[in-house]
Each structure stands twice: as structure tokens, then as C-alpha cells.
Amino acid sequence: MNLFDTDICWVYITDDGRRRRILFCTDDERDALLRPRLERGERLVYRRRFDNTFDALAHKLMLQSLSASTIDCLIRRYRKLTSDEIISIV
């Protein structure tokens, strides 16, 4: 079952200095969802690509249940990939 036109999905974490937001989007929605947040000063601190919707949504739910220190560890681990993504969006 395909919920979207494309199976490529993304999970992002943005940070505005006060709180982090965990976002899910399809490949088609990426620019529309992320660009306004980055223009408002939110920083993209984590991103991960998935080839199917179910895995992406499961990852988002898992991130929402993790502690802040565990999320910090994931952010550090994926920092290089995330910085490359920022360059391609902006």
C-alpha cells in the first residue's frame, strides 16, 4: 500500500533555540515544509531519508519517545549528512 505518490520520505529535526520539532514529509513536500522554517531562523539539525513511508513514520515515532540526550547523540552522528542537506535546500 502506497500512501503517497512517492515512497521516498524524510524525517527532520529542526531547532529554533527553544525547542526541537520532529517533522515527517514526503520527497515532494520537502522544500515547502523546510524552506519557511529555515528562513524563520530554525536550524536543521538532523535529517534521514527512507525509501518507504512506514519506516519513516516509525522512525519519527521512535524519535518522539527518546530522551533529549539520545537525540543529541543521533544529531552528532548524522551532522555531516545534515549539513550537506542544508546546502542543497538553501
N, CA, C and O atoms as a GROMACS GRO file, in nm:
protein
  360
    1MET      N    1   0.084  -0.118   0.000
    1MET     CA    2   0.000   0.000   0.000
    1MET      C    3   0.088   0.124   0.000
    1MET      O    4   0.177   0.138   0.084
    2ASN      N    5   0.065   0.213  -0.092
    2ASN     CA    6   0.143   0.335  -0.104
    2ASN      C    7   0.056   0.453  -0.062
    2ASN      O    8  -0.046   0.482  -0.126
    3LEU      N    9   0.095   0.521   0.044
    3LEU     CA   10   0.015   0.633   0.095
    3LEU      C   11   0.039   0.762   0.018
    3LEU      O   12  -0.044   0.853   0.023
    4PHE      N   13   0.150   0.771  -0.054
    4PHE     CA   14   0.186   0.892  -0.124
    4PHE      C   15   0.226   0.857  -0.267
    4PHE      O   16   0.244   0.740  -0.300
    5ASP      N   17   0.241   0.961  -0.352
    5ASP     CA   18   0.284   0.940  -0.489
    5ASP      C   19   0.424   0.880  -0.495
    5ASP      O   20   0.456   0.805  -0.588
    6THR      N   21   0.506   0.912  -0.399
    6THR     CA   22   0.643   0.861  -0.394
    6THR      C   23   0.665   0.790  -0.262
    6THR      O   24   0.604   0.825  -0.161
    7ASP      N   25   0.751   0.691  -0.262
    7ASP     CA   26   0.783   0.623  -0.138
    7ASP      C   27   0.899   0.688  -0.064
    7ASP      O   28   0.927   0.652   0.050
    8ILE      N   29   0.968   0.782  -0.127
    8ILE     CA   30   1.080   0.848  -0.060
    8ILE      C   31   1.024   0.947   0.042
    8ILE      O   32   0.947   1.037   0.008
    9CYS      N   33   1.064   0.928   0.166
    9CYS     CA   34   1.017   1.012   0.276
    9CYS      C   35   1.136   1.057   0.360
    9CYS      O   36   1.242   0.995   0.356
   10TRP      N   37   1.116   1.164   0.435
   10TRP     CA   38   1.222   1.222   0.516
   10TRP      C   39   1.172   1.246   0.658
   10TRP      O   40   1.054   1.275   0.680
   11VAL      N   41   1.263   1.233   0.752
   11VAL     CA   42   1.237   1.273   0.890
   11VAL      C   43   1.342   1.378   0.924
   11VAL      O   44   1.461   1.357   0.904
   12TYR      N   45   1.296   1.491   0.976
   12TYR     CA   46   1.384   1.602   1.009
   12TYR      C   47   1.365   1.642   1.154
   12TYR      O   48   1.259   1.622   1.213
   13ILE      N   49   1.470   1.698   1.212
   13ILE     CA   50   1.460   1.766   1.341
   13ILE      C   51   1.510   1.908   1.318
   13ILE      O   52   1.621   1.928   1.268
   14THR      N   53   1.428   2.005   1.355
   14THR     CA   54   1.470   2.144   1.349
   14THR      C   55   1.479   2.198   1.491
   14THR      O   56   1.415   2.145   1.583
   15ASP      N   57   1.558   2.302   1.508
   15ASP     CA   58   1.579   2.361   1.640
   15ASP      C   59   1.575   2.512   1.625
   15ASP      O   60   1.646   2.569   1.542
   16ASP      N   61   1.491   2.578   1.705
   16ASP     CA   62   1.483   2.724   1.699
   16ASP      C   63   1.550   2.790   1.820
   16ASP      O   64   1.536   2.911   1.841
   17GLY      N   65   1.622   2.712   1.899
   17GLY     CA   66   1.688   2.765   2.018
   17GLY      C   67   1.609   2.744   2.145
   17GLY      O   68   1.666   2.746   2.254
   18ARG      N   69   1.479   2.723   2.132
   18ARG     CA   70   1.394   2.698   2.249
   18ARG      C   71   1.344   2.554   2.251
   18ARG      O   72   1.336   2.492   2.357
   19ARG      N   73   1.312   2.502   2.134
   19ARG     CA   74   1.262   2.364   2.127
   19ARG      C   75   1.294   2.302   1.993
   19ARG      O   76   1.322   2.370   1.894
   20ARG      N   77   1.289   2.172   1.993
   20ARG     CA   78   1.311   2.096   1.870
   20ARG      C   79   1.178   2.046   1.818
   20ARG      O   80   1.087   2.012   1.893
   21ARG      N   81   1.169   2.042   1.685
   21ARG     CA   82   1.049   1.988   1.621
   21ARG      C   83   1.090   1.869   1.536
   21ARG      O   84   1.187   1.876   1.460
   22ILE      N   85   1.016   1.760   1.548
   22ILE     CA   86   1.042   1.642   1.467
   22ILE      C   87   0.938   1.640   1.356
   22ILE      O   88   0.818   1.638   1.382
   23LEU      N   89   0.985   1.642   1.232
   23LEU     CA   90   0.898   1.656   1.116
   23LEU      C   91   0.908   1.535   1.026
   23LEU      O   92   1.013   1.472   1.015
   24PHE      N   93   0.798   1.504   0.962
   24PHE     CA   94   0.792   1.399   0.860
   24PHE      C   95   0.742   1.463   0.732
   24PHE      O   96   0.651   1.545   0.735
   25CYS      N   97   0.802   1.427   0.618
   25CYS     CA   98   0.749   1.476   0.491
   25CYS      C   99   0.787   1.383   0.378
   25CYS      O  100   0.883   1.306   0.387
   26THR      N  101   0.710   1.390   0.272
   26THR     CA  102   0.743   1.315   0.151
   26THR      C  103   0.845   1.395   0.072
   26THR      O  104   0.870   1.512   0.102
   27ASP      N  105   0.903   1.333  -0.027
   27ASP     CA  106   1.004   1.399  -0.108
   27ASP      C  107   0.947   1.523  -0.176
   27ASP      O  108   1.016   1.624  -0.191
   28ASP      N  109   0.822   1.516  -0.218
   28ASP     CA  110   0.758   1.628  -0.287
   28ASP      C  111   0.734   1.748  -0.196
   28ASP      O  112   0.727   1.861  -0.244
   29GLU      N  113   0.722   1.727  -0.067
   29GLU     CA  114   0.690   1.834   0.028
   29GLU      C  115   0.812   1.900   0.090
   29GLU      O  116   0.798   1.998   0.163
   30ARG      N  117   0.930   1.848   0.065
   30ARG     CA  118   1.049   1.893   0.137
   30ARG      C  119   1.069   2.043   0.133
   30ARG      O  120   1.080   2.106   0.238
   31ASP      N  121   1.076   2.101   0.015
   31ASP     CA  122   1.102   2.245   0.006
   31ASP      C  123   0.992   2.326   0.072
   31ASP      O  124   1.020   2.422   0.144
   32ALA      N  125   0.867   2.288   0.048
   32ALA     CA  126   0.754   2.364   0.105
   32ALA      C  127   0.753   2.358   0.257
   32ALA      O  128   0.710   2.454   0.321
   33LEU      N  129   0.798   2.250   0.315
   33LEU     CA  130   0.796   2.235   0.460
   33LEU      C  131   0.920   2.296   0.526
   33LEU      O  132   0.908   2.362   0.629
   34LEU      N  133   1.036   2.275   0.467
   34LEU     CA  134   1.160   2.317   0.532
   34LEU      C  135   1.202   2.460   0.505
   34LEU      O  136   1.244   2.530   0.597
   35ARG      N  137   1.190   2.505   0.383
   35ARG     CA  138   1.240   2.639   0.349
   35ARG      C  139   1.182   2.749   0.439
   35ARG      O  140   1.259   2.832   0.488
   36PRO      N  141   1.050   2.754   0.464
   36PRO     CA  142   0.997   2.858   0.553
   36PRO      C  143   1.055   2.850   0.696
   36PRO      O  144   1.079   2.952   0.759
   37ARG      N  145   1.076   2.730   0.744
   37ARG     CA  146   1.133   2.713   0.879
   37ARG      C  147   1.276   2.765   0.884
   37ARG      O  148   1.314   2.832   0.980
   38LEU      N  149   1.354   2.734   0.782
   38LEU     CA  150   1.493   2.780   0.778
   38LEU      C  151   1.498   2.932   0.764
   38LEU      O  152   1.585   2.997   0.822
   39GLU      N  153   1.406   2.988   0.686
   39GLU     CA  154   1.401   3.134   0.669
   39GLU      C  155   1.361   3.205   0.798
   39GLU      O  156   1.397   3.321   0.818
   40ARG      N  157   1.285   3.137   0.886
   40ARG     CA  158   1.246   3.195   1.015
   40ARG      C  159   1.355   3.179   1.120
   40ARG      O  160   1.339   3.224   1.234
   41GLY      N  161   1.465   3.117   1.084
   41GLY     CA  162   1.576   3.105   1.176
   41GLY      C  163   1.589   2.970   1.245
   41GLY      O  164   1.679   2.950   1.326
   42GLU      N  165   1.500   2.875   1.213
   42GLU     CA  166   1.517   2.741   1.269
   42GLU      C  167   1.636   2.675   1.200
   42GLU      O  168   1.660   2.696   1.081
   43ARG      N  169   1.708   2.596   1.276
   43ARG     CA  170   1.823   2.525   1.221
   43ARG      C  171   1.784   2.380   1.197
   43ARG      O  172   1.717   2.318   1.279
   44LEU      N  173   1.826   2.328   1.084
   44LEU     CA  174   1.808   2.186   1.055
   44LEU      C  175   1.923   2.113   1.122
   44LEU      O  176   2.039   2.132   1.085
   45VAL      N  177   1.892   2.030   1.221
   45VAL     CA  178   1.998   1.964   1.297
   45VAL      C  179   2.004   1.813   1.272
   45VAL      O  180   2.098   1.748   1.315
   46TYR      N  181   1.905   1.757   1.202
   46TYR     CA  182   1.902   1.613   1.175
   46TYR      C  183   1.813   1.588   1.055
   46TYR      O  184   1.709   1.651   1.039
   47ARG      N  185   1.855   1.496   0.971
   47ARG     CA  186   1.769   1.452   0.861
   47ARG      C  187   1.804   1.309   0.827
   47ARG      O  188   1.919   1.266   0.836
   48ARG      N  189   1.702   1.236   0.787
   48ARG     CA  190   1.723   1.098   0.746
   48ARG      C  191   1.622   1.061   0.639
   48ARG      O  192   1.503   1.091   0.650
   49ARG      N  193   1.670   0.994   0.534
   49ARG     CA  194   1.587   0.956   0.420
   49ARG      C  195   1.544   0.811   0.436
   49ARG      O  196   1.620   0.726   0.483
   50PHE      N  197   1.421   0.784   0.395
   50PHE     CA  198   1.367   0.649   0.397
   50PHE      C  199   1.305   0.618   0.262
   50PHE      O  200   1.253   0.706   0.194
   51ASP      N  201   1.312   0.492   0.223
   51ASP     CA  202   1.257   0.451   0.095
   51ASP      C  203   1.113   0.403   0.104
   51ASP      O  204   1.053   0.366   0.003
   52ASN      N  205   1.056   0.403   0.225
   52ASN     CA  206   0.914   0.372   0.235
   52ASN      C  207   0.852   0.448   0.352
   52ASN      O  208   0.918   0.482   0.450
   53THR      N  209   0.726   0.473   0.338
   53THR     CA  210   0.651   0.556   0.432
   53THR      C  211   0.645   0.495   0.571
   53THR      O  212   0.661   0.566   0.670
   54PHE      N  213   0.621   0.367   0.579
   54PHE     CA  214   0.607   0.302   0.709
   54PHE      C  215   0.732   0.318   0.794
   54PHE      O  216   0.723   0.353   0.911
   55ASP      N  217   0.850   0.294   0.736
   55ASP     CA  218   0.974   0.308   0.811
   55ASP      C  219   0.997   0.451   0.857
   55ASP      O  220   1.042   0.475   0.969
   56ALA      N  221   0.964   0.547   0.771
   56ALA     CA  222   0.982   0.688   0.808
   56ALA      C  223   0.892   0.727   0.924
   56ALA      O  224   0.936   0.793   1.018
   57LEU      N  225   0.766   0.686   0.918
   57LEU     CA  226   0.674   0.719   1.027
   57LEU      C  227   0.713   0.648   1.156
   57LEU      O  228   0.702   0.705   1.265
   58ALA      N  229   0.760   0.524   1.145
   58ALA     CA  230   0.805   0.452   1.264
   58ALA      C  231   0.927   0.520   1.326
   58ALA      O  232   0.938   0.530   1.448
   59HIS      N  233   1.018   0.568   1.243
   59HIS     CA  234   1.136   0.638   1.293
   59HIS      C  235   1.097   0.768   1.363
   59HIS      O  236   1.151   0.801   1.469
   60LYS      N  237   1.002   0.840   1.305
   60LYS     CA  238   0.954   0.964   1.368
   60LYS      C  239   0.895   0.935   1.505
   60LYS      O  240   0.924   1.006   1.602
   61LEU      N  241   0.813   0.832   1.515
   61LEU     CA  242   0.754   0.797   1.645
   61LEU      C  243   0.861   0.754   1.744
   61LEU      O  244   0.853   0.788   1.862
   62MET      N  245   0.961   0.680   1.697
   62MET     CA  246   1.070   0.641   1.786
   62MET      C  247   1.145   0.764   1.838
   62MET      O  248   1.175   0.772   1.957
   63LEU      N  249   1.175   0.859   1.749
   63LEU     CA  250   1.245   0.980   1.792
   63LEU      C  251   1.164   1.056   1.899
   63LEU      O  252   1.221   1.109   1.993
   64GLN      N  253   1.034   1.059   1.882
   64GLN     CA  254   0.950   1.130   1.978
   64GLN      C  255   0.952   1.066   2.116
   64GLN      O  256   0.921   1.132   2.216
   65SER      N  257   0.990   0.940   2.124
   65SER     CA  258   0.992   0.872   2.254
   65SER      C  259   1.130   0.871   2.318
   65SER      O  260   1.144   0.828   2.433
   66LEU      N  261   1.233   0.918   2.248
   66LEU     CA  262   1.368   0.916   2.301
   66LEU      C  263   1.396   1.035   2.392
   66LEU      O  264   1.329   1.138   2.384
   67SER      N  265   1.494   1.018   2.478
   67SER     CA  266   1.535   1.128   2.567
   67SER      C  267   1.612   1.233   2.486
   67SER      O  268   1.661   1.205   2.376
   68ALA      N  269   1.623   1.352   2.542
   68ALA     CA  270   1.696   1.460   2.476
   68ALA      C  271   1.842   1.423   2.455
   68ALA      O  272   1.900   1.457   2.352
   69SER      N  273   1.902   1.355   2.551
   69SER     CA  274   2.045   1.320   2.537
   69SER      C  275   2.066   1.216   2.426
   69SER      O  276   2.168   1.220   2.357
   70THR      N  277   1.972   1.125   2.408
   70THR     CA  278   1.983   1.028   2.300
   70THR      C  279   1.966   1.096   2.165
   70THR      O  280   2.035   1.062   2.069
   71ILE      N  281   1.876   1.190   2.156
   71ILE     CA  282   1.857   1.265   2.032
   71ILE      C  283   1.983   1.347   2.002
   71ILE      O  284   2.023   1.359   1.887
   72ASP      N  285   2.044   1.405   2.106
   72ASP     CA  286   2.171   1.478   2.086
   72ASP      C  287   2.276   1.387   2.024
   72ASP      O  288   2.350   1.429   1.935
   73CYS      N  289   2.283   1.262   2.070
   73CYS     CA  290   2.379   1.165   2.015
   73CYS      C  291   2.350   1.138   1.867
   73CYS      O  292   2.443   1.133   1.786
   74LEU      N  293   2.224   1.121   1.831
   74LEU     CA  294   2.188   1.099   1.691
   74LEU      C  295   2.223   1.221   1.605
   74LEU      O  296   2.271   1.207   1.493
   75ILE      N  297   2.198   1.339   1.658
   75ILE     CA  298   2.229   1.462   1.585
   75ILE      C  299   2.379   1.470   1.557
   75ILE      O  300   2.420   1.502   1.446
   76ARG      N  301   2.460   1.439   1.657
   76ARG     CA  302   2.606   1.440   1.637
   76ARG      C  303   2.648   1.336   1.533
   76ARG      O  304   2.735   1.363   1.450
   77ARG      N  305   2.586   1.219   1.538
   77ARG     CA  306   2.622   1.110   1.447
   77ARG      C  307   2.591   1.145   1.301
   77ARG      O  308   2.667   1.108   1.211
   78TYR      N  309   2.483   1.216   1.276
   78TYR     CA  310   2.439   1.247   1.140
   78TYR      C  311   2.470   1.391   1.100
   78TYR      O  312   2.417   1.438   0.999
   79ARG      N  313   2.553   1.460   1.173
   79ARG     CA  314   2.581   1.603   1.148
   79ARG      C  315   2.631   1.629   1.006
   79ARG      O  316   2.584   1.724   0.942
   80LYS      N  317   2.724   1.550   0.955
   80LYS     CA  318   2.780   1.573   0.822
   80LYS      C  319   2.672   1.558   0.715
   80LYS      O  320   2.664   1.640   0.623
   81LEU      N  321   2.589   1.456   0.724
   81LEU     CA  322   2.481   1.438   0.626
   81LEU      C  323   2.383   1.554   0.632
   81LEU      O  324   2.335   1.600   0.528
   82THR      N  325   2.353   1.602   0.751
   82THR     CA  326   2.258   1.711   0.768
   82THR      C  327   2.314   1.841   0.709
   82THR      O  328   2.240   1.914   0.644
   83SER      N  329   2.441   1.870   0.729
   83SER     CA  330   2.498   1.993   0.676
   83SER      C  331   2.498   1.991   0.523
   83SER      O  332   2.479   2.096   0.460
   84ASP      N  333   2.519   1.875   0.462
   84ASP     CA  334   2.509   1.865   0.316
   84ASP      C  335   2.367   1.893   0.269
   84ASP      O  336   2.349   1.956   0.164
   85GLU      N  337   2.268   1.848   0.342
   85GLU     CA  338   2.128   1.870   0.307
   85GLU      C  339   2.092   2.017   0.313
   85GLU      O  340   2.019   2.066   0.226
   86ILE      N  341   2.140   2.089   0.414
   86ILE     CA  342   2.111   2.231   0.427
   86ILE      C  343   2.160   2.307   0.304
   86ILE      O  344   2.090   2.394   0.252
   87ILE      N  345   2.278   2.275   0.258
   87ILE     CA  346   2.334   2.341   0.140
   87ILE      C  347   2.246   2.319   0.018
   87ILE      O  348   2.229   2.410  -0.064
   88SER      N  349   2.189   2.199   0.004
   88SER     CA  350   2.106   2.171  -0.115
   88SER      C  351   1.968   2.236  -0.107
   88SER      O  352   1.904   2.257  -0.210
   89ILE      N  353   1.919   2.268   0.014
   89ILE     CA  354   1.787   2.329   0.028
   89ILE      C  355   1.794   2.480   0.013
   89ILE      O  356   1.710   2.540  -0.055
   90VAL      N  357   1.894   2.542   0.074
   90VAL     CA  358   1.903   2.689   0.078
   90VAL      C  359   1.960   2.745  -0.048
   90VAL      O  360   1.974   2.866  -0.061
   0.00000   0.00000   0.00000
